[in-house]
Amino acid sequence: MPLHPQTVSFLEVLSSWTAAPPDAGGRAEPTIQEMRARTGAAFPAARRELPQVRDLAVRGPGGPVPVRLYRPEPPEHGPLPALVYLHGGGWVLGGVDDVDGACRDLAADAGCAVLSVGYRLAPEHPFPAAVDDAWAVVASVAREPDRYGVQPGAVAVAGDSAGGNLAAVAALLARDHGVPLVHQLLVYPVTDTAMDTPSWREYGSGYGLDAGSLARFMGLYRGGADPSDFRLAPLRAPDLAGAAPATVITAECDILRDEGEAYARRLAAAGVPVELRRYDGVVHAFFLLPEIFDAGARARDFAVRRLRAAFG
């Protein structure tokens, strides 16, 4: 399908966010610090009011992991199902502030507590720091539900892009550690390190998430780790059987489309209940921008329905 007109407009704006600054001295792309400073500009400033939003910390192997807890009902109303959310940004950019609006909406619309994880970023903290932090939070919420005001046995995990990678890995770690999760919501997830699919070649430049940038980020995150480690590339896990039921959302014009859809197929082949939905004519990041993309609003509604069904 051709690009949706909303996608064309978004890409025009995005080009100004990702260009090197005027004083870059000939650099073709911004530095990591410059990109981090600009990341928040991509997301809407409007925020839904909730009865409780508070920052806390979870003990992790590298020190306290910042977590923002969202509740659509006051704590005195009793425990809620919980969704642990892992933001995107190539394991290098982003944070809880950048997905604040999305997490507020998911909490309100899915009727659950959302715990957004501020995991450590590369290159300062390469693999497996982000995995360790993500797992520390998922395990804590599942094993200590009273601490967070959540219902025992009603914990799901979600993430977009690199956060989708971490969510998929956390779901496999939960299986391996005997920690039951009711669902995994994977939004255009990174599932492999090969970077060789048809969508990588077709949409590698000019569609928002450039192949060169993500390869750069993956190198900063992976360091010298084995590229076939399932904690880097869940698509390469020997066995996916027993993982939590899944929803996988992809964008047609996204380098990550094929590996996300391949992961959904492997989950299904392993007997994991999974529903895959591709949104045509849109690019990476559409899910977080329903104010820009009609498809983003539809995908958000779909995700909420899937979460509500998982929570029962």
BAZA-62923 format. One record per residue (C-alpha): x negated, y, z negated. Coordinates in steps of 0.2 Angstrom, whole numbers, plus 5000, padded with zeros to 4 digits. Layout:
# residues N
XYZ
...
END
This chain:
# residues 312
500050005000
499450185002
499050284987
500450364978
500550554980
500350554961
498750454962
498050574975
498350724964
497650644949
496050594959
495850774964
495850834946
494750684940
493350734952
493050894943
492950804926
491650674932
490550794942
488850854935
488951024927
488351174938
486651184927
486251004930
484751044940
485150924954
485850784944
487150684954
488150634938
488350704920
487450634906
488250514893
488450654881
489250774894
490450634899
490950604881
491250784878
492450784893
493350624890
494750704880
495150824894
495950684904
497250644891
498850744887
498850854871
500650814867
500850694852
502450614845
502650644827
502750494816
503050464797
501350404794
499650424803
498150404792
496250364795
495450224785
493950114786
493749924788
492149844782
491149774797
489449694799
488749864804
489549964791
491350044789
492350034805
493450184807
495350144810
496850254813
498450174806
500150234814
501750184807
503450224815
504350204798
503750264780
502850134770
504250114758
505350044771
504349884770
503049784781
503049794800
502249694814
500549754819
499649794835
497749814834
497249934849
495549944857
495250094868
494350094884
492850194891
491650064897
491050024879
490050194880
491450334880
493050364871
493750344854
495350344843
495750524848
495850484866
497150354864
498050444850
499550484861
499750304868
499550234851
500950344843
502050294858
501750114856
502050114837
503750214839
504350114854
503849934849
504349964831
502649914825
501149974815
499650014827
497850004821
496750094833
494950044831
493450164833
492150034837
490350074839
489750134856
488350094867
486950134871
486650174853
487550014848
487349884862
488249714862
488849634852
489249784841
490849824848
491449644848
490949634829
491849784825
493449734835
493449564827
493149634809
494749734811
495849594819
495249474805
495549594791
497349644797
497749454800
497049404783
497449554772
499149604779
499749684762
498249804763
499049884779
500849854776
501049734790
502049574791
501049414789
500849314805
501449454816
499849524822
499449564841
497949634849
497949754864
496649854874
496349944891
494849924902
493349894891
494549884877
495549754886
493849654887
493749674868
495549624865
495349464876
493749414867
494549454850
496049334855
494749194859
493849224842
495549224833
495849054841
494148984836
494249054818
496048984815
496849164814
498549164823
498949304834
500649324842
500149414858
498749494868
499149644879
497749664892
497849824902
496649814917
495349724907
493549694911
493449504911
491749464920
490049534922
489849474941
490449634949
490749544965
492649534968
493549604984
494249744973
492549794967
492049814985
493649894992
493950014978
492150044972
492050234976
493350364976
494750284966
494350354949
493350214941
491750204952
490850034953
489150124950
489750204934
490450044927
488949944932
487850084923
488950064907
488949884907
487049884908
486950004893
488149884884
487449714889
485649754887
484749584888
486149474883
486649324893
487949384906
488949224904
489249244886
491149234884
491049384872
490449484887
491449394900
492949304894
493349244911
491749134909
492349054893
492348864895
494148844889
495548964886
496848844879
497548894863
497349084865
498749194861
500149224873
499749364885
500249504896
499049564909
499349734918
498349784933
498249924946
498149894964
496750024968
495649974954
493949884954
494549784939
496049714948
495449554954
494549494938
496049544927
497149444938
495949294939
495949294920
497849284920
497849134931
496549054920
497549074905
499049004914
498048854920
497548824902
499348824896
499448994889
501049084892
500649234902
501449364912
500449464925
501149624933
500249724946
500749914949
500449964967
499750124974
498950174957
497250174950
496350144934
496950244919
498750254925
499450164909
498750294898
499550434908
501450414910
501550604910
500650594927
501150424934
502950354935
502150184936
501250224920
502950254911
503650084919
502049994913
502250064896
504050014895
503549834901
502249824888
503449874874
504649744879
503349614879
502749664862
504449674855
504849494861
503249434854
503549514837
505349434837
END
